[in-house]
Amino acid sequence: MAVRTRNDFFHLKTGIDTTQIVPTSRLVSQITGFVVQPNKAVVGANAFAHASGIHQDGVLKARQTYEIMTAEDVGWSTNKIVLGKLSGRNAFKQRLKELGIELEGEDAYNKAFQRFKDLADKKAEIFDEDLQALVSQEAGRSVDEHWKLVHMNQASGMGERPHAHVVLAENGAEHKADAQGDGPVDATFKAIESVAKSGAELLLFSVNAVTQGTESQGEVTVRLAKGGRVVNGVGADTDIVVASAKAYIAALNRLQSKMERLNPQHQL
């Protein structure tokens, strides 16, 4: 961006589509499980935010006063809150297009729209980041769903040992399990493992609030390792424990898929 912004000084060109910088940053963040810090230059959430009154006044009068590049130059969207419970399929599809998100086939759009409506029932305003988390989670379902979360609940409180109950479907057959843990997430993972019996090692558990506020979705990344193979799973939900369960199961499915490609007879 320095080369692009100060071409008069560098006299160089890169040929890079700079509008893909922010989407690429988000992709790397999702793959690695490491959150981009808000104050990170160019791609951080606060890179083009102005809280100071004098800054706001200057930006309104002449944006270049405090911004030597525009948010759109690097892939940020100026339209933050666009959808809600009453939004239709066309508005949803158009917003995905504006965000540079393309799904394969009408069926994929229908499934994504249904998940959007389910989310809209839980929170009043749907942000761009919510849509990106929703689509990222669906991308994790591109592998065969050997395991599927059917139902879960958990209970925890001061002076009580957290308890979790899960119902998982394995190729259509349902299995139930209960477990206790040091916290609701730990109890949930142990309940899932008591069914899956994967023997995988948990390398990373990362939680990120997709947007601001208590209604925000929590996006969880889980990294599992087994037999020298490392996989990531991503889950998002307004309930952080549910998001954690989704992420763990997504990772299990990726691990199962890898194992089956190497050995078609293998089962976790």
C-alpha positions in Angstrom: 0.0 0.0 0.0 3.0 2.3 0.5 4.1 1.7 -3.1 0.5 2.2 -4.4 -0.2 5.3 -2.3 3.2 7.0 -2.9 3.8 6.1 -6.5 5.0 9.6 -7.0 8.0 8.7 -4.7 8.7 5.1 -5.5 7.8 5.1 -9.2 6.9 1.4 -8.9 3.9 -0.8 -9.6 3.0 -4.2 -8.0 0.0 -5.3 -10.1 -1.6 -6.5 -6.8 -5.4 -6.2 -6.4 -5.3 -4.3 -3.1 -9.0 -4.7 -2.6 -8.2 -8.3 -1.6 -5.9 -7.4 1.2 -8.6 -7.4 4.0 -10.4 -10.5 2.7 -7.0 -12.3 2.5 -6.1 -11.2 6.0 -9.4 -12.6 7.3 -8.8 -15.9 5.5 -5.3 -16.2 7.1 -6.8 -15.4 10.5 -9.4 -18.1 10.1 -6.9 -20.7 8.9 -4.3 -20.0 11.7 -6.8 -19.3 14.5 -5.0 -16.1 15.4 -7.1 -12.9 15.6 -6.0 -9.7 13.8 -5.4 -7.1 16.5 -7.8 -4.0 16.2 -4.8 -1.6 16.0 -3.1 -3.5 13.2 -2.3 -1.2 10.3 -4.5 -1.3 7.2 -6.3 -4.6 8.2 -7.1 -3.9 11.8 -10.7 -3.1 12.7 -9.7 0.4 14.0 -7.5 1.2 11.0 -10.1 3.5 9.5 -12.0 4.4 12.7 -12.1 7.9 14.1 -13.2 8.5 17.7 -11.7 12.0 18.3 -14.0 14.8 17.6 -11.4 16.8 15.8 -10.4 13.8 13.7 -14.1 13.2 12.8 -14.5 16.8 11.8 -11.4 16.7 9.7 -12.4 13.5 7.9 -15.9 14.8 7.1 -14.4 18.0 5.6 -11.5 16.4 3.8 -11.0 12.7 4.2 -7.4 12.8 3.1 -6.6 14.9 6.1 -6.2 11.7 8.2 -6.5 9.0 5.6 -3.8 8.7 2.9 -5.8 5.8 1.4 -9.5 4.9 1.5 -11.0 1.9 3.3 -12.3 0.6 0.0 -8.8 0.6 -1.5 -7.9 -2.4 0.7 -11.2 -4.2 0.8 -13.1 -2.7 3.7 -16.8 -2.2 3.2 -18.4 1.2 4.0 -21.8 -0.5 4.6 -21.7 -2.1 8.1 -25.3 -2.9 9.2 -27.3 -4.0 6.2 -29.5 -7.0 7.0 -32.0 -8.0 9.6 -34.8 -10.4 10.3 -37.1 -9.0 7.6 -34.4 -9.0 4.9 -35.2 -11.1 1.8 -33.2 -13.6 -0.2 -32.2 -11.1 -2.9 -30.8 -8.6 -0.4 -28.9 -11.4 1.3 -27.5 -12.6 -2.0 -26.6 -9.1 -3.1 -24.7 -8.3 0.1 -22.7 -11.5 -0.3 -21.8 -10.4 -3.8 -20.7 -6.9 -2.5 -18.5 -8.7 0.0 -16.9 -10.7 -2.7 -18.4 -14.0 -1.5 -19.5 -16.5 -4.1 -21.2 -19.8 -3.3 -21.5 -22.7 -5.7 -25.0 -23.3 -6.9 -28.4 -22.1 -5.8 -28.7 -24.9 -3.2 -25.6 -23.4 -1.4 -27.3 -20.0 -1.4 -30.5 -21.5 0.0 -28.7 -23.2 2.8 -26.7 -20.1 3.7 -29.9 -18.0 3.6 -31.6 -20.4 6.0 -28.7 -20.1 8.4 -28.8 -16.3 8.1 -32.5 -16.4 9.0 -31.8 -18.6 12.0 -29.1 -16.1 13.1 -31.4 -13.2 12.5 -33.9 -14.8 15.0 -31.2 -14.6 17.6 -29.8 -11.1 17.0 -31.4 -7.9 15.6 -28.7 -6.6 13.4 -26.5 -8.7 11.1 -23.1 -7.2 10.3 -20.8 -8.0 7.4 -18.6 -9.9 9.8 -21.5 -12.1 10.8 -22.1 -13.1 7.1 -18.4 -13.8 6.7 -18.3 -16.0 9.8 -21.5 -17.8 8.6 -19.9 -18.6 5.2 -16.6 -19.6 6.7 -18.4 -22.1 8.9 -20.1 -23.5 5.9 -16.8 -23.9 4.1 -15.8 -26.2 6.9 -18.7 -28.4 5.9 -17.2 -29.1 2.5 -15.9 -32.4 3.8 -18.2 -35.3 4.5 -20.0 -34.9 7.9 -19.1 -38.1 9.5 -20.1 -36.5 12.8 -23.0 -34.1 13.2 -24.1 -32.2 16.3 -27.8 -33.0 16.9 -28.4 -31.5 20.3 -26.5 -30.3 23.3 -27.0 -28.6 26.6 -24.7 -27.8 29.5 -25.0 -26.4 33.0 -22.4 -24.6 35.2 -22.5 -22.4 38.3 -20.5 -21.2 41.2 -19.6 -24.2 43.5 -20.8 -26.7 40.9 -18.8 -28.9 38.6 -19.8 -28.1 35.0 -21.8 -30.8 33.2 -22.5 -31.3 29.5 -24.9 -33.5 27.5 -24.5 -34.0 23.8 -26.2 -36.0 21.1 -24.1 -36.8 18.0 -25.1 -38.4 14.8 -22.5 -40.7 13.2 -23.5 -41.3 9.6 -27.1 -41.0 10.7 -26.9 -43.1 13.9 -27.4 -41.1 17.1 -25.1 -41.4 20.2 -25.6 -39.7 23.5 -23.0 -38.8 26.1 -22.6 -36.9 29.4 -19.4 -35.6 30.9 -18.1 -33.2 33.5 -15.2 -30.8 33.1 -13.3 -27.9 34.5 -15.6 -25.6 32.6 -18.6 -25.9 30.2 -16.4 -26.0 27.1 -14.1 -28.7 28.7 -17.1 -30.7 29.7 -18.6 -30.4 26.2 -15.3 -31.5 24.5 -15.0 -34.5 26.9 -18.6 -35.5 26.1 -17.9 -35.4 22.4 -14.7 -37.3 22.8 -16.4 -40.0 24.8 -18.5 -40.7 21.7 -15.9 -40.0 18.9 -13.0 -41.7 20.7 -10.6 -39.9 18.2 -7.6 -39.8 20.5 -6.7 -36.5 18.9 -4.6 -33.9 20.8 -6.0 -30.4 21.2 -3.4 -28.0 20.0 -5.4 -24.7 19.8 -8.6 -23.3 21.2 -9.2 -19.8 20.1 -12.3 -17.6 20.6 -13.0 -14.3 18.8 -16.0 -12.0 19.0 -17.1 -11.5 15.5 -18.7 -8.1 16.2 -19.2 -5.8 19.2 -21.9 -6.2 21.8 -23.3 -9.0 23.9 -25.3 -10.3 20.9 -22.1 -10.9 19.0 -21.4 -14.3 17.5 -18.5 -16.0 19.0 -16.2 -17.6 16.4 -14.1 -20.5 17.7 -11.1 -22.2 16.1 -10.1 -25.7 17.2 -6.9 -27.3 16.1 -6.5 -31.1 16.5 -3.5 -33.3 15.8 -3.3 -37.1 15.3 -0.7 -39.3 13.7 1.3 -36.3 12.4 -1.8 -34.7 10.8 -3.0 -31.3 11.9 -6.5 -29.9 11.1 -8.5 -26.8 12.0 -12.2 -26.6 12.7 -14.2 -23.4 12.8 -17.6 -22.8 14.5 -19.7 -19.7 15.1 -22.8 -19.1 17.2 -24.2 -16.6 19.6 -23.7 -19.2 22.3 -19.9 -19.6 22.7 -20.2 -23.2 24.1 -22.3 -24.2 21.0 -19.7 -22.5 18.8 -17.0 -24.5 20.5 -18.8 -27.8 20.0 -19.3 -27.0 16.3 -15.6 -26.1 15.9 -14.5 -29.4 17.6 -16.8 -31.5 15.4 -15.7 -29.7 12.3 -12.1 -30.5 13.2 -13.0 -34.2 13.8 -14.7 -34.4 10.4 -11.6 -33.0 8.7 -9.4 -35.4 10.6 -11.7 -38.3 9.6 -11.7 -37.2 6.0 -7.9 -37.1 5.9 -7.6 -40.5 7.5 -10.0 -42.0 5.0 -8.2 -40.6 2.0 -5.0 -42.3 3.2 -6.7 -45.5 4.4 -10.3 -46.0 3.1 -10.9 -48.6 5.8 -9.8 -46.3 8.7 -12.3 -45.1 11.3 -11.4 -42.6 14.1 
